[in-house]
């Protein structure tokens, strides 16, 4: 099991149009990733123009250290995350067991705080209404909460550290639902989801466990209606990539769409549009992005198995949608760049070409606004 899980995590760690875009000086947003450097972690902040092109605005030290191994060590989604209101950016420091917070102004960052993660090897972080939870993958693994103040400072939330539903289950992501009343974690090795109810003080319950429809549940997003949409790197019986959806109720969930395949391999990272009608998933071993339609009940329909294709030999890692969902950005670990796509509707994507290049080999995590 361990060797199989390591192999899948490696796949998840590892052909865009030549169309060129002149940089528009009028900034429309920003894209963030991190170096995960073991000698000093840093955020790479890119200014996004109206046409979707990117320009490096700055490199900002987190005050902590990374793992040095990028996705091959973290094996996660959500290592770089924006607050729901876009005012703050959170970054895990897997090497120093800390999480950093930054104040965000456009694509410019100011370090606000560095706080203990509440465990070892933090790999994912999420925020809702001033409550921050960190997913720690080291040892038996856990989730642990912090309070966020108006300046971006972080304070440990007493009584908030909770175990995973399967100790050492290969945790991949932590995130709140839209209401902030549920916290979810995917467990790659356990083929399961950990679900926590969250009280009014921000403290999570002990976890309930829900079996995953397919093998290696990895990235996920909640819709506005709180349907949980999960990528499956191992997929269903065919072994190809798949995506499932669940109706969540506190620490339990009912399966809606079981393992809808896309004909690709190693579906790891997944994002949902703000209106909850589309999901995009990065297939690490195929170099493609698939798209799914999501109906009001949370049921899934495959739209395009390869809605977007990375440059030759490209391996998509984390991905992020901008505000308004106009653009999708994908971290390409083999080409050490960020590939950009315009979301042209109906699950179709138009390649923008390489939007950023010369990233550190260990770069990991993606957030956009």
N, C-alpha and C positions, 0 to 999 in steps of 0.2 A: 504493500500500500504506500509506504513512504517513498519508494523509488518511483512509483507511478505518479504520485503527487508532485514530486520534484520535477519529473519530466514535463508534466502539464504546466507547472509554474514557469519552467524555462520557456515553453512555447509562448506563454502569455507575457514573457519578458522581452522577448525578442520583437503608376503608373499615374501620376497626376498629369493634367493637361499642361502643356508648355506655355499656356497663356500668361502673359506678363501683366502686372498691374503697377502703375506708377503710384508712389506713395502720396496720399492725400494729406496735406498738412492739418486738415481739420479732424482732430481725433474723435472717434466714435465710441471707443471702448478700450479694453485691455485684455491680454492673455498672460497667464502666469504658469510657470513650471519651476521645478527646483533641481539643484545640482546633485543632491544627496551625497555630497563630498564628505569623506571621513575626516578631512582636515579642517572642515569649516563649511557647514551647509549654507546654501544661498538660494534666494529666489531670483529667477530671471524674469523681468517684467517687460512685456512688449506692448507698445502703443498700437492700437488697431485703428486703421483709417476707415472711412465710409465704404471704400471698395473692398474691404476685407484684408488688405495687405497689412503686414506687421513690420514694426521697427523696434529694435531693442532700446528701451528707455533707460534701463539700469539693472545692476546686479546688487542685491541687498542681502547682507549676511543675516542669518537667523539667530545668531548667538548660541547655536548648538551645533552638533555634528551629525552628519548623515551616516548611513551604513557603508557607503562606498561602492555598493553593489547594485544600486538602482532596483529595477523590478525583479531581478533574480533573487534579491533578498526580501524585499517588501511583499511582493506577490499580492498587490492590493489595488483597490480603487479608493479615491478620496484622501490621498496623502497631502494634497493641496486643495483647500476648500475655501470658498467665500461664504461669509455670513449671509443669511437670507436677505438682509437689507443692502448688501454690497459694500458696507462701510468697513469691514474687516476681512483680513485674509489669515487663514490658519495653516500652519505647516508642521508636519511631524519631523522630529529629529531622532531617527531610529538609532543612531550611534550613541546619543547621550540621554536617551529615554526622557525626552522633553517635547513639548509642543510650543511653538512660537506664534504670537499674534502680531499683525501689522495693521496700522491704520492705512486706508486706501483713499487716495485722491487721484482720480483718473488712472494713470498707469504708474504713479509715483507712490512708493511705500515708505512708511515710517515704523520702525520696530517699536511695538508697544510693550511687549512682555515676553518672557520665557518662563515656562512653568513645568514642573514634573508631570509626566503623563499618567502617573498612578499605576504604572507597571513597567514592563520591559518590552523593547522593540515595538514602539508605536508605529502603526502602519496606515491608519485612517482616522479622520476627525470630522465631526459634524456639529452644526450649531442650530439652535432654534430658540428665539425669544430670550437671548442672553444666557442660555444653558449650552455648554459645550461638552460633548462626550468624545473620548479618545478610545480607540480600539488598540489594545496591546496584544501582540501575537507571541511574545516570548513566554517561555515556560508553559503553564497551563492556559495562559491567555485570560484577558478580562476586558471589561469596559469600565471607564472611570470618568466621573463628571467634574466640571469646573464651572464657576460663575464668571461671566464676562461683564465688566462695567462699561460705562460710556466712553472711557478713554482707551479701551481695548486691553485692560489689565485682566489677568486670569487669577482666580482664587479657587483652591480645591473645595469641592462640594462634599461636605462630610456625609458619610453613610451612603455614598453613591457608587462605590466600587462593587461590581457584580461579576460573578464568574460567567464563562460561556456555558451553553447548555451541554456541550461535549468538550471537556477539557482537552486542550491541544488539538482542536478540530480543524486547524488550518484556516483561521479567520481571514477574510478578504476585505470586507467593507463594513462600516457602521454608518447609519443614517437615520434621522427622524422621518416620520411621515409628515404630511402637510399640516396636520393638527398639532403636532408636537406631543401627542399622547402615546405614541408607540416608537420604540427604538428597535431597529432590526440589524442583524449581523448575518452575513453569509459564511458558511463553514465548508470550505472546499473539500477537505479530507473526510468530513463526517457526512457529506451529501445531505446537508440539513441547513435550516435557518434557525437562528436564535431570535426570539421575539420577547421584548420587555414592555410592560406597561409603565408609563411615566406619570408620577403624581404632580400635583400643582406646585410642589416645591422643586421639581426637576429631578427627583430621585427615581431611579429605575427599580422595578420589581426584580425578583429572581426570574430567570429566563424560562420560557416555554420553548419546546423544540418542535419544529415542523419538518417532516421529511421533504427533501427536494424532489421534484418530479424527475429531473435528469441529473447526470453526473457532473460534479465539479461546479456547483453554483458559485458565481464569482461577483460580478458587478450588478448593481440594481438601482432602480429609482422608483419612487412612489409617484402616482398620478395625483392630480388635484383631488380626486375622489378617493384617494388612499388605497387604490389597487397597487399591489407590489409586483413589479416587472423585473425578472431576474434572468441574467445570462447564464448559460450552462456550457462551460468550456468542453466538457465531455459529451454533452448532448444526450440524446435518447438512445434507443437500442442500436441505431446505425453508427453511433460514435461520432457523428458530425455535430457541428454547433447547433444550439437550439436556444429558445427563450421561452420561459413559462411565466404565468401570472397567477396571483393569489388575491383573494379577498381577506383582508386582515381584520381581526377583531381582538384588540388587546394582545395577549401573548399566545393567541391561536390564529390559524388561518385555514381557509378552504381553497383548494385548487380550482382555478378558473380555466386556464388554457394549459394543458400539459405538453411540455417539450415540443414546441412548434419549430421544426428544423428549418435551416436556411441553406443547406448544401455546402456550407463552409466549414472551416476547422478552427478550434480554439477561440470560441466567443468569450471574451473576458470582460471588456469594459462596455458599459451601457448607460445611455442618457435618454431622458424623456423630455419632449417639448413642454413648454410651460402650460399649454392648454391640455396636455395629457392625451393627445390623439396620435402621436408618433413616437416610436422608439428607434434609436440608432445603436447598433452594436458593432464593436471592433473585433474582427476575427484575426487574431495574432498570427496564426499559421497559414493564412490564406492571403494576407495583405489587402483585405477588403473591409468595407463597411456595409452592413445589411440594414434594411429598414423594415419596420413592422407598423401596421395600423393597430390602434387600440380603440375599441368601442366604449360606450358609456358604462358598460358593465365590467370593463377591464379585460375582455376577451381579445386575443391577438390574431392577426392575419399577416402573413409574410407579404410584403410588397415587392422588394428587390433583394435578392441574395447578395448582389454586388452593386449596391447603389453608388458606391464610391470605391475607387481603386487607387492604392498608393503607388508611388514611383517604383520601378523595377527593384525587386528584392526588399521592398519596404515591409516593415513589421509594425503594425499599429499597436500602440499601448493605450494610455489614457486618452480620453476625448472629452470635449466640453462644447456646449452650445452657448452662444452669446445671448445677451438680453434681446428679447424679441425673436430669438431663434433664427436669425437671418443667416448666421454662419456657424459651421461646425469645424472645430480644430482638433487635429489628431497628432499625438506625439509619435514620431517614427524613429524607433531606436536604432535601426540599421543605418539609415541615412543621417542620423543625428540632426534631425530637423523637425519642423512642425508643418504638416500638410493642412491646407485650408480648403474648405468646400463651401459653396453657397447652397443654402437650403432653398430649392426652387419649387417646393410644394409636392404633395402627393407621395412623399418618401423618396423623391429623386434628389440627387446631389450633382452640382457642377463643380469640377475641380478648379481651384484657383492657382495651382502650382505650389511649389515649395514656398511657404510663407515666412519661414525662418530657418536658418542653417547654423552649422558649427556649434551645436549644443554639446555639453559634456556627455561622454559615453554613458554615464550613470544617471542622466537626467530622468526624472520620473514625476508623475503627478501633473494635473492640468486643471485650471480653473479659468473661466472667461466671463467678461461682462461687456 
